[in-house]
């Protein structure tokens, strides 16, 4: 089984382009394709993307992946609807904290779908059920911080590798 470290950065970027994943350009100022599915091939590019900011439109991607209305996602990020509408129409970028959460959350949701064999409805149900490994909290309620996202990731790892959570 290949691990991410088995691939060279050039191969990863080439594979990403061939799979039609959007990749940040060299200035990390825009995303190449729609719909937005953030893919950042390495840590330095990730850091640059986070510092530069992610477009407000990325919140819609999270909304679709979580199968939640945009209003629920805005509450998760503590962004008023009017601010979101204005910033999105101006094609503004989110701040550093929110950009990092968006990237982590996008990766987590993609991984979760993979763990549940791309059965979106099963993954959605799992996100909404209280989980003993999360002290009885639902995975969905943990998605507002990087620590919460990491804990949900650990639960998904346990499912993936046979230690049910």
C-alpha positions as CSV (number, residue, x, y, z in Angstrom):
1,X,0.0,0.0,0.0
2,X,1.4,3.4,-1.0
3,X,1.5,6.1,1.6
4,X,1.5,9.9,0.8
5,X,5.2,10.0,1.5
6,X,5.9,7.5,-1.3
7,X,4.9,10.1,-3.9
8,X,7.1,13.0,-5.0
9,X,5.6,16.5,-5.0
10,X,5.8,16.7,-8.8
11,X,3.9,13.4,-9.2
12,X,1.3,14.5,-6.7
13,X,0.7,17.8,-8.5
14,X,0.6,16.0,-11.9
15,X,-1.9,13.5,-10.5
16,X,-4.0,16.3,-9.0
17,X,-4.2,18.1,-12.3
18,X,-5.0,14.9,-14.1
19,X,-7.8,14.2,-11.7
20,X,-9.2,17.7,-12.2
21,X,-8.6,18.7,-8.6
22,X,-8.2,22.4,-8.3
23,X,-4.7,23.3,-7.2
24,X,-3.6,26.7,-5.8
25,X,-1.6,28.6,-8.3
26,X,1.9,29.8,-7.5
27,X,0.6,33.1,-5.9
28,X,-2.1,31.1,-4.0
29,X,-4.5,33.9,-4.9
30,X,-7.1,31.9,-6.7
31,X,-8.5,28.4,-7.2
32,X,-8.2,26.9,-10.6
33,X,-11.5,25.1,-11.0
34,X,-15.1,24.8,-9.7
35,X,-16.8,23.3,-7.8
36,X,-14.5,24.1,-5.0
37,X,-12.8,21.0,-3.6
38,X,-9.6,22.2,-1.9
39,X,-6.6,20.2,-2.6
40,X,-3.2,21.4,-1.3
41,X,-0.4,19.0,-2.2
42,X,2.1,19.7,0.6
43,X,2.5,21.5,3.9
44,X,4.3,24.6,2.5
45,X,1.6,25.2,-0.1
46,X,-1.1,24.6,2.6
47,X,0.5,27.2,4.8
48,X,0.7,29.7,2.0
49,X,-3.0,29.0,1.1
50,X,-4.0,29.5,4.7
51,X,-2.1,32.7,5.1
52,X,-3.4,34.1,1.8
53,X,-7.0,33.1,2.6
54,X,-9.7,30.9,1.0
55,X,-12.6,32.4,-0.9
56,X,-15.9,32.8,0.9
57,X,-17.4,30.6,-1.7
58,X,-15.6,27.7,0.0
59,X,-18.3,27.8,2.7
60,X,-20.8,26.6,0.1
61,X,-18.6,23.6,-0.6
62,X,-18.7,22.7,3.1
63,X,-22.5,23.2,3.1
64,X,-22.8,20.7,0.2
65,X,-20.4,18.2,1.7
66,X,-22.2,18.3,5.1
67,X,-25.6,18.4,3.5
68,X,-26.5,21.4,5.7
69,X,-27.9,24.8,4.6
70,X,-25.4,27.6,4.3
71,X,-27.0,29.3,7.3
72,X,-25.9,26.4,9.5
73,X,-22.3,26.6,8.2
74,X,-22.3,30.4,8.8
75,X,-23.3,29.8,12.4
76,X,-20.5,27.2,12.7
77,X,-18.0,29.9,11.5
78,X,-19.8,32.7,13.4
79,X,-20.3,34.8,10.2
80,X,-23.4,36.9,9.8
81,X,-25.5,36.2,6.6
82,X,-25.1,39.8,5.4
83,X,-21.4,39.7,5.8
84,X,-21.2,36.5,3.9
85,X,-23.3,37.8,1.1
86,X,-21.3,41.0,0.8
87,X,-17.9,39.3,1.0
88,X,-18.9,36.5,-1.4
89,X,-20.1,39.1,-4.0
90,X,-16.8,41.0,-3.6
91,X,-14.9,37.7,-4.0
92,X,-13.2,38.4,-0.7
93,X,-11.0,35.9,1.2
94,X,-11.6,34.4,4.6
95,X,-9.2,35.1,7.4
96,X,-6.3,32.8,8.4
97,X,-8.2,30.8,11.1
98,X,-11.3,30.2,9.0
99,X,-9.2,29.3,6.0
100,X,-7.3,26.7,8.0
101,X,-10.6,25.2,9.3
102,X,-12.0,25.1,5.8
103,X,-9.0,23.2,4.4
104,X,-9.0,20.7,7.4
105,X,-12.7,20.3,7.2
106,X,-12.7,19.7,3.5
107,X,-10.0,17.0,3.9
108,X,-11.9,15.4,6.8
109,X,-15.2,15.2,4.8
110,X,-13.4,13.7,1.8
111,X,-11.7,11.2,4.1
112,X,-15.0,10.4,5.8
113,X,-16.7,9.7,2.5
114,X,-13.8,7.4,1.6
115,X,-14.1,5.5,4.9
116,X,-17.8,5.0,4.3
117,X,-17.1,3.7,0.8
118,X,-18.6,6.9,-0.8
119,X,-22.0,6.2,0.8
120,X,-22.8,9.8,1.6
121,X,-26.0,9.0,3.5
122,X,-24.2,6.6,5.9
123,X,-21.5,9.1,6.5
124,X,-24.1,11.9,7.1
125,X,-25.9,9.7,9.7
126,X,-22.6,8.9,11.4
127,X,-21.8,12.6,11.7
128,X,-25.1,13.2,13.5
129,X,-25.0,10.3,16.0
130,X,-23.5,10.7,19.5
131,X,-20.2,8.9,19.6
132,X,-18.7,7.4,22.8
133,X,-15.1,8.1,21.5
134,X,-16.1,11.8,21.5
135,X,-17.5,11.8,25.1
136,X,-21.1,11.4,23.7
137,X,-20.8,14.4,21.4
138,X,-21.8,14.1,17.7
139,X,-18.9,14.3,15.3
140,X,-20.7,17.2,13.6
141,X,-20.6,19.3,16.8
142,X,-16.8,19.0,16.8
143,X,-16.2,20.5,13.4
144,X,-15.7,24.1,14.6
145,X,-12.1,23.8,15.8
146,X,-9.0,22.2,14.5
147,X,-8.8,20.1,17.7
148,X,-12.4,18.9,17.2
149,X,-11.6,18.0,13.5
150,X,-8.5,16.0,14.7
151,X,-10.7,14.1,17.1
152,X,-13.2,13.2,14.5
153,X,-10.4,12.2,12.2
154,X,-9.1,9.8,14.9
155,X,-12.6,8.2,15.1
156,X,-12.6,7.8,11.3
157,X,-9.2,6.2,11.5
158,X,-10.5,3.7,14.0
159,X,-13.3,2.8,11.7
160,X,-11.0,2.6,8.7
161,X,-8.5,0.3,10.5
162,X,-11.0,-1.9,12.4
163,X,-11.3,-0.2,15.9
164,X,-14.9,0.9,15.7
165,X,-15.8,4.3,17.1
